[in-house]
Amino acid sequence: MQNQQQPMNQPGPGMPPNMMNAQSKDHGGHELFDAHEIIAGIISMLDQYQMYDQHIQDPELKDIVKRQTAFVTTMYNSIVGSFSTGHDPQVPTQQYKMNQSHTATYGIKPGAPKKPNQSVNDLSDKGLSAYMLGQTKSLATLLAMTALEMTNPVLRRVVADSVPNFIEMSYEIFLYQNKHGYYQVPQLNDQDMTLMLQSYTEVPQQNLPQ
């Protein structure tokens, strides 16, 4: 049976050899693997958001899923476009805007111990929003690490500029969870907090290198 897979060192259908060479010469091997990992991770997030949406009950969380999905889809197209062509994407990197208030609630309240779900019927907005937060945080970390080692300047900039957006999406989900008591934030007592905040002091700047 003849192998139908296109050889890696041959141009694809309709792609002139000089185009293939122009695309490949500005990417390091390590960078290509990282880019594939980024793109696969974004696809995984978008796919799983579709599954989460089927089980989410809170309209507010559904709205977050909808807005983040739309934004990340545009981001995905921009990254794929710059990766495959080496040029600026048709849609420049956008800035994600959250709808949550930036006010966090501090303190711990007692609750039932956590345990794994026994079936999909146990899925809740608390757990689903936690899965979402895990994905956006992982992608923020992944994009930040890979941008440090990318050689192609266009792809590097697109990936680096996407990091703050995943940070913002993570913060939005955290604020949603915190507001509903899903993500509680402990604090130190006033004395310990004051000591920690006063642990450092600034230095004079007149002797700094020019």
Secondary structure as UniProt FT lines:
FT   TURN            8..9
FT   TURN            13..14
FT   HELIX           17..24
FT   TURN            25..26
FT   HELIX           29..55
FT   HELIX           59..85
FT   STRAND          106..107
FT   HELIX           120..122
FT   HELIX           125..147
FT   TURN            148..149
FT   HELIX           153..179
FT   TURN            180..181
FT   HELIX           190..197
FT   TURN            206..207
//
